[in-house]
Amino acid sequence: MISDDDKEAAAAVDQEFQDGEVSGEADPLAELEADVMKWRELAVRTAADLDNFRKRSAREREDAIRYANQGLLEDLLPVIDNFEMGMMAASQDKSSMIYIGMDMVRRQLNDFLGAQGVTEVPAEGRMFDPNVHEAVSQEPGEEEGRILRVHRRGFMLRDRLLRPATVVVAKAALENDGEEG
């Protein structure tokens, strides 16, 4: 409980602050207001940092879920390549039960990849793009930079490259510029 003497002392101090008659010392009210502003600014900055952390965490969690199967899918691609080589060998007799069964498995694999968000990198007949294509050789062609053949299909997982397409690219035909050998 506050005594009458304490109340009187507090009233005197308040009056001194209001009158600005604090002898030789900095204004305690101004110091307190500065401290309040400092702590308020710190609280606002901390709240903003926490909000940014929450957003970043949510984005990272979303990416982790979206791309969780990336390693598995990358490991599966060579298996699919080998399977397709087997399909080419079996395609000699398209009426054979082996070819028909392998074709059903190929469709299931393609459906599975599609359900996982995997798409094939478009390549043959397109212009070479070093972001999604890997050139293994060049051959003379009509239009320089156009992809002539695909050696190995490339794949994207949503917007990320799983594996670039391995391609053969057209180069400009060498023109004989009048020099004889």
GROMACS elastic network, one bead per residue, 0.5 to 0.9 nm:
[ bonds ]
;  ai    aj funct       b0    kb
    2     5     6  0.82823   500
    2     6     6  0.62798   500
    2     7     6  0.69084   500
    3     6     6  0.52369   500
    3     7     6  0.63904   500
    3     8     6  0.87602   500
    4     7     6  0.50195   500
    4     8     6  0.61954   500
    4     9     6  0.86386   500
    5     8     6  0.51107   500
    5     9     6  0.61910   500
    5    10     6  0.86154   500
    6     9     6  0.50542   500
    6    10     6  0.60858   500
    6    11     6  0.85075   500
    7    10     6  0.51223   500
    7    11     6  0.61100   500
    7    12     6  0.86013   500
    8    11     6  0.50468   500
    8    12     6  0.61765   500
    8    13     6  0.86803   500
    9    12     6  0.50707   500
    9    13     6  0.62407   500
    9    14     6  0.86054   500
   10    13     6  0.51032   500
   10    14     6  0.61102   500
   10    15     6  0.85290   500
   11    14     6  0.50417   500
   11    15     6  0.61114   500
   11    16     6  0.86226   500
   12    15     6  0.50436   500
   12    16     6  0.62210   500
   12    17     6  0.87143   500
   13    16     6  0.50160   500
   13    17     6  0.62476   500
   13    18     6  0.86161   500
   13    22     6  0.88401   500
   14    17     6  0.50963   500
   14    18     6  0.61756   500
   14    19     6  0.85245   500
   15    18     6  0.50517   500
   15    19     6  0.60162   500
   15    20     6  0.83512   500
   15    21     6  0.86403   500
   16    19     6  0.50186   500
   16    20     6  0.58040   500
   16    21     6  0.52055   500
   16    22     6  0.61940   500
   17    21     6  0.65530   500
   17    22     6  0.67582   500
   17    27     6  0.73648   500
   17    28     6  0.78590   500
   17    29     6  0.71145   500
   18    21     6  0.79090   500
   19    22     6  0.83351   500
   20    23     6  0.87422   500
   20    27     6  0.74687   500
   21    24     6  0.89828   500
   21    27     6  0.89677   500
   22    25     6  0.61314   500
   22    26     6  0.76293   500
   22    27     6  0.69633   500
   22    28     6  0.87265   500
   23    26     6  0.84837   500
   25    28     6  0.79447   500
   26    29     6  0.87368   500
   26    30     6  0.79171   500
   26    31     6  0.76223   500
   27    30     6  0.53265   500
   27    31     6  0.64279   500
   27    32     6  0.87792   500
   28    32     6  0.60801   500
   28    33     6  0.85201   500
   29    32     6  0.50549   500
   29    33     6  0.61200   500
   29    34     6  0.85604   500
   30    33     6  0.50009   500
   30    34     6  0.60922   500
   30    35     6  0.85429   500
   31    34     6  0.50371   500
   31    35     6  0.61429   500
   31    36     6  0.85581   500
   32    36     6  0.60865   500
   32    37     6  0.85852   500
   33    37     6  0.61653   500
   33    38     6  0.85566   500
   34    37     6  0.50822   500
   34    38     6  0.61039   500
   34    39     6  0.86252   500
   35    39     6  0.61390   500
   35    40     6  0.84026   500
   36    39     6  0.52123   500
   36    40     6  0.59351   500
   36    41     6  0.84989   500
   37    41     6  0.60229   500
   37    42     6  0.84703   500
   38    41     6  0.52049   500
   38    42     6  0.61785   500
   38    43     6  0.86334   500
   39    43     6  0.60272   500
   39    44     6  0.85643   500
   40    43     6  0.50447   500
   40    44     6  0.62122   500
   40    45     6  0.86332   500
   41    44     6  0.51187   500
   41    45     6  0.61454   500
   41    46     6  0.84978   500
   42    45     6  0.51163   500
   42    46     6  0.59977   500
   42    47     6  0.84955   500
   43    46     6  0.50617   500
   43    47     6  0.60547   500
   43    48     6  0.85781   500
   44    47     6  0.51168   500
   44    48     6  0.62169   500
   44    49     6  0.86423   500
   45    48     6  0.50723   500
   45    49     6  0.61349   500
   45    50     6  0.85880   500
   46    50     6  0.61085   500
   46    51     6  0.85497   500
   47    50     6  0.50768   500
   47    51     6  0.61585   500
   47    52     6  0.86482   500
   48    51     6  0.50317   500
   48    52     6  0.61575   500
   48    53     6  0.85365   500
   49    52     6  0.50903   500
   49    53     6  0.60791   500
   49    54     6  0.86106   500
   50    54     6  0.61719   500
   50    55     6  0.86670   500
   51    54     6  0.51297   500
   51    55     6  0.62930   500
   51    56     6  0.86511   500
   52    55     6  0.51191   500
   52    56     6  0.60795   500
   52    57     6  0.84857   500
   53    56     6  0.51045   500
   53    57     6  0.59856   500
   53    58     6  0.85026   500
   54    57     6  0.51157   500
   54    58     6  0.61233   500
   54    59     6  0.85908   500
   55    58     6  0.51479   500
   55    59     6  0.61608   500
   55    60     6  0.86189   500
   56    59     6  0.50639   500
   56    60     6  0.60911   500
   56    61     6  0.85026   500
   57    60     6  0.50889   500
   57    61     6  0.60122   500
   57    62     6  0.84628   500
   58    61     6  0.50879   500
   58    62     6  0.60696   500
   58    63     6  0.86033   500
   59    62     6  0.50620   500
   59    63     6  0.61845   500
   59    64     6  0.85859   500
   60    63     6  0.50562   500
   60    64     6  0.60587   500
   60    65     6  0.86265   500
   61    64     6  0.50326   500
   61    65     6  0.62791   500
   61    66     6  0.85860   500
   62    65     6  0.52278   500
   62    66     6  0.60856   500
   62    67     6  0.85952   500
   63    67     6  0.59214   500
   63    68     6  0.79448   500
   64    67     6  0.54023   500
   64    68     6  0.54034   500
   65    68     6  0.51649   500
   65    69     6  0.83575   500
   66    69     6  0.79189   500
   66    70     6  0.88228   500
   66   158     6  0.85975   500
   67    70     6  0.53629   500
   67    71     6  0.86157   500
   67   157     6  0.76591   500
   67   158     6  0.85832   500
   67   160     6  0.88842   500
   68    71     6  0.75598   500
   68    72     6  0.85220   500
   69    72     6  0.52853   500
   69    73     6  0.60685   500
   69    74     6  0.85855   500
   69   116     6  0.80570   500
   70    73     6  0.51609   500
   70    74     6  0.61019   500
   70    75     6  0.86620   500
   70   157     6  0.73210   500
   70   162     6  0.74448   500
   71    74     6  0.51193   500
   71    75     6  0.62757   500
   71    76     6  0.86415   500
   71   162     6  0.89669   500
   72    75     6  0.51789   500
   72    76     6  0.62084   500
   72    77     6  0.89482   500
   73    77     6  0.63972   500
   73   113     6  0.82345   500
   73   116     6  0.88182   500
   73   118     6  0.85686   500
   73   157     6  0.87100   500
   73   162     6  0.80176   500
   74    77     6  0.54905   500
   74    78     6  0.79369   500
   74   162     6  0.62869   500
   74   163     6  0.75180   500
   75    78     6  0.66057   500
   75    79     6  0.76471   500
   76    79     6  0.53021   500
   76    80     6  0.64098   500
   76    81     6  0.88692   500
   77    80     6  0.50327   500
   77    81     6  0.62461   500
   77    82     6  0.87779   500
   77   155     6  0.86542   500
   77   163     6  0.85255   500
   78    82     6  0.62617   500
   78    83     6  0.85137   500
   79    82     6  0.51961   500
   79    83     6  0.61297   500
   79    84     6  0.86504   500
   80    84     6  0.61382   500
   80    85     6  0.86745   500
   80   106     6  0.84562   500
   80   109     6  0.80679   500
   81    84     6  0.51685   500
   81    85     6  0.64062   500
   81    86     6  0.88006   500
   81   152     6  0.75669   500
   81   153     6  0.82058   500
   82    85     6  0.50717   500
   82    86     6  0.63742   500
   82    87     6  0.86577   500
   83    86     6  0.50420   500
   83    87     6  0.62276   500
   83    88     6  0.87967   500
   83   102     6  0.83897   500
   83   106     6  0.80103   500
   84    88     6  0.62567   500
   84    89     6  0.86706   500
   84   106     6  0.79521   500
   85    88     6  0.51121   500
   85    89     6  0.64349   500
   85    90     6  0.86906   500
   86    89     6  0.50878   500
   86    90     6  0.61006   500
   86    91     6  0.84939   500
   86   102     6  0.84820   500
   87    91     6  0.59294   500
   87    99     6  0.68741   500
   87   102     6  0.66875   500
   87   103     6  0.74202   500
   87   106     6  0.85031   500
   88    91     6  0.50975   500
   88    92     6  0.74628   500
   89    92     6  0.62501   500
   89    93     6  0.88573   500
   89    99     6  0.89820   500
   90    93     6  0.63089   500
   90    94     6  0.71661   500
   90    96     6  0.81294   500
   90    98     6  0.70322   500
   90    99     6  0.53346   500
   90   102     6  0.83295   500
   91    94     6  0.51190   500
   91    95     6  0.86483   500
   91    96     6  0.86892   500
   91    99     6  0.62677   500
   92    95     6  0.89892   500
   92    99     6  0.87130   500
   93    96     6  0.56413   500
   93    98     6  0.89713   500
   93    99     6  0.72025   500
   94    97     6  0.82585   500
   94    98     6  0.86060   500
   94    99     6  0.57660   500
   94   100     6  0.70018   500
   95    98     6  0.84924   500
   95    99     6  0.69695   500
   95   100     6  0.69275   500
   96    99     6  0.54067   500
   96   100     6  0.63567   500
   96   101     6  0.86857   500
   97   100     6  0.50085   500
   97   101     6  0.59750   500
   97   102     6  0.84148   500
   98   101     6  0.52235   500
   98   102     6  0.60618   500
   98   103     6  0.84878   500
   99   102     6  0.50692   500
   99   103     6  0.59811   500
   99   104     6  0.86274   500
  100   103     6  0.51033   500
  100   104     6  0.63851   500
  100   105     6  0.88458   500
  101   104     6  0.51739   500
  101   105     6  0.64286   500
  101   106     6  0.87081   500
  102   105     6  0.50273   500
  102   106     6  0.60929   500
  102   107     6  0.86655   500
  103   107     6  0.62617   500
  103   108     6  0.86491   500
  104   107     6  0.51982   500
  104   108     6  0.63207   500
  104   109     6  0.87227   500
  105   109     6  0.61462   500
  105   110     6  0.86160   500
  106   109     6  0.50876   500
  106   110     6  0.62065   500
  106   111     6  0.86124   500
  107   110     6  0.50712   500
  107   111     6  0.61175   500
  107   112     6  0.85325   500
  108   111     6  0.50401   500
  108   112     6  0.60713   500
  108   113     6  0.85924   500
  109   112     6  0.50078   500
  109   113     6  0.61495   500
  109   114     6  0.85506   500
  110   113     6  0.51130   500
  110   114     6  0.61133   500
  110   115     6  0.85865   500
  110   118     6  0.89282   500
  111   114     6  0.50666   500
  111   115     6  0.61367   500
  111   116     6  0.86865   500
  112   115     6  0.51194   500
  112   116     6  0.63509   500
  112   117     6  0.88882   500
  112   118     6  0.86510   500
  113   116     6  0.51203   500
  113   117     6  0.64922   500
  113   118     6  0.50983   500
  113   119     6  0.73408   500
  114   117     6  0.51661   500
  114   118     6  0.51776   500
  114   119     6  0.64055   500
  115   118     6  0.73559   500
  116   157     6  0.77756   500
  116   158     6  0.86589   500
  117   156     6  0.80548   500
  117   157     6  0.55766   500
  117   158     6  0.53401   500
  118   155     6  0.65205   500
  118   156     6  0.55123   500
  118   158     6  0.62024   500
  118   162     6  0.85618   500
  119   122     6  0.89200   500
  119   154     6  0.85915   500
  119   155     6  0.55995   500
  119   156     6  0.52894   500
  119   157     6  0.65827   500
  119   158     6  0.73523   500
  120   123     6  0.87791   500
  120   153     6  0.69569   500
  120   154     6  0.58130   500
  120   156     6  0.62544   500
  120   165     6  0.86770   500
  121   132     6  0.69918   500
  121   133     6  0.81524   500
  121   153     6  0.70564   500
  121   154     6  0.50182   500
  121   155     6  0.51025   500
  121   156     6  0.63843   500
  121   161     6  0.86378   500
  121   163     6  0.87360   500
  121   164     6  0.74428   500
  121   165     6  0.65667   500
  122   125     6  0.87754   500
  122   126     6  0.73736   500
  122   132     6  0.88551   500
  122   153     6  0.85871   500
  122   154     6  0.79314   500
  122   155     6  0.87830   500
  122   165     6  0.82779   500
  123   126     6  0.54169   500
  123   127     6  0.77062   500
  123   128     6  0.76897   500
  123   129     6  0.89247   500
  123   132     6  0.88164   500
  123   133     6  0.75251   500
  123   147     6  0.65757   500
  123   148     6  0.87586   500
  123   149     6  0.81194   500
  123   150     6  0.68994   500
  123   153     6  0.81212   500
  123   154     6  0.82913   500
  123   165     6  0.70282   500
  123   166     6  0.89403   500
  123   167     6  0.76768   500
  124   127     6  0.84525   500
  124   146     6  0.82060   500
  124   147     6  0.54069   500
  124   148     6  0.60778   500
  124   149     6  0.57539   500
  124   150     6  0.61292   500
  124   167     6  0.80628   500
  125   146     6  0.61638   500
  125   147     6  0.52142   500
  125   148     6  0.61174   500
  125   149     6  0.78560   500
  126   129     6  0.86673   500
  126   145     6  0.85345   500
  126   146     6  0.56595   500
  126   147     6  0.55981   500
  126   148     6  0.83753   500
  127   144     6  0.85816   500
  127   145     6  0.56122   500
  127   147     6  0.58985   500
  127   169     6  0.85457   500
  128   131     6  0.89080   500
  128   132     6  0.84010   500
  128   133     6  0.64850   500
  128   134     6  0.84937   500
  128   135     6  0.81074   500
  128   145     6  0.54322   500
  128   146     6  0.58185   500
  128   147     6  0.59139   500
  128   167     6  0.85507   500
  128   169     6  0.70002   500
  129   132     6  0.58008   500
  129   133     6  0.55618   500
  129   134     6  0.82552   500
  129   145     6  0.87238   500
  130   133     6  0.50958   500
  130   134     6  0.63598   500
  130   135     6  0.80551   500
  130   164     6  0.87125   500
  131   134     6  0.82375   500
  131   161     6  0.85614   500
  131   164     6  0.78194   500
  132   154     6  0.75048   500
  132   155     6  0.85882   500
  132   156     6  0.86900   500
  132   161     6  0.69671   500
  132   163     6  0.78125   500
  132   165     6  0.64778   500
  133   154     6  0.74943   500
  133   163     6  0.87290   500
  133   166     6  0.60412   500
  133   167     6  0.67223   500
  134   164     6  0.59024   500
  134   165     6  0.58291   500
  134   167     6  0.60175   500
  134   168     6  0.85546   500
  135   138     6  0.75536   500
  135   147     6  0.88169   500
  135   165     6  0.82778   500
  135   166     6  0.58665   500
  135   168     6  0.57147   500
  135   169     6  0.64142   500
  136   151     6  0.86206   500
  136   166     6  0.64876   500
  136   167     6  0.60104   500
  136   168     6  0.59381   500
  136   169     6  0.80476   500
  137   167     6  0.73811   500
  137   168     6  0.50681   500
  137   169     6  0.64245   500
  137   170     6  0.86770   500
  138   141     6  0.88046   500
  138   145     6  0.89829   500
  138   148     6  0.88190   500
  138   167     6  0.88622   500
  138   168     6  0.55210   500
  138   170     6  0.54740   500
  138   171     6  0.58885   500
  139   148     6  0.81730   500
  139   168     6  0.71044   500
  139   169     6  0.63660   500
  139   170     6  0.50502   500
  139   171     6  0.57329   500
  139   172     6  0.83867   500
  139   173     6  0.84547   500
  140   143     6  0.87047   500
  140   144     6  0.81086   500
  140   169     6  0.84488   500
  140   170     6  0.53807   500
  140   172     6  0.58750   500
  140   173     6  0.50939   500
  140   174     6  0.80622   500
  141   144     6  0.65465   500
  141   145     6  0.87833   500
  141   146     6  0.79567   500
  141   148     6  0.78909   500
  141   169     6  0.82127   500
  141   171     6  0.57677   500
  141   172     6  0.62448   500
  141   173     6  0.65143   500
  142   146     6  0.83091   500
  142   170     6  0.72358   500
  142   171     6  0.79778   500
  142   172     6  0.70753   500
  142   173     6  0.76818   500
  143   146     6  0.58202   500
  143   170     6  0.64852   500
  143   171     6  0.71491   500
  143   172     6  0.67441   500
  144   147     6  0.87238   500
  144   169     6  0.76153   500
  144   170     6  0.50512   500
  144   172     6  0.50420   500
  144   173     6  0.84450   500
  145   169     6  0.57836   500
  145   170     6  0.53618   500
  145   171     6  0.62509   500
  145   172     6  0.83402   500
  146   168     6  0.87379   500
  146   169     6  0.57452   500
  146   170     6  0.53817   500
  146   171     6  0.80517   500
  147   150     6  0.76268   500
  147   167     6  0.65633   500
  147   168     6  0.58932   500
  147   170     6  0.61225   500
  148   167     6  0.74292   500
  148   168     6  0.55888   500
  148   169     6  0.55564   500
  148   170     6  0.61821   500
  149   166     6  0.87621   500
  149   167     6  0.57188   500
  149   168     6  0.52097   500
  149   169     6  0.73708   500
  150   153     6  0.65213   500
  150   165     6  0.69789   500
  150   166     6  0.59828   500
  150   168     6  0.64203   500
  151   165     6  0.76474   500
  151   166     6  0.53727   500
  151   167     6  0.55054   500
  151   168     6  0.74254   500
  152   164     6  0.85026   500
  152   165     6  0.57148   500
  152   167     6  0.71068   500
  153   163     6  0.81632   500
  153   164     6  0.74612   500
  153   166     6  0.65634   500
  153   167     6  0.84521   500
  154   161     6  0.81678   500
  154   162     6  0.74141   500
  154   163     6  0.50630   500
  154   166     6  0.70041   500
  155   160     6  0.88226   500
  155   161     6  0.63453   500
  155   162     6  0.54169   500
  155   163     6  0.53223   500
  155   164     6  0.65412   500
  155   165     6  0.72112   500
  156   159     6  0.64123   500
  156   160     6  0.54932   500
  156   162     6  0.50954   500
  156   163     6  0.69631   500
  156   164     6  0.82709   500
  157   160     6  0.51496   500
  157   161     6  0.61756   500
  157   162     6  0.60417   500
  158   161     6  0.81527   500
  161   164     6  0.67519   500
  163   166     6  0.89058   500
  170   173     6  0.87190   500
  171   174     6  0.86924   500
  172   175     6  0.85218   500
  174   177     6  0.88888   500
  175   178     6  0.89503   500
  176   179     6  0.67215   500
  176   180     6  0.83710   500
  177   180     6  0.88028   500
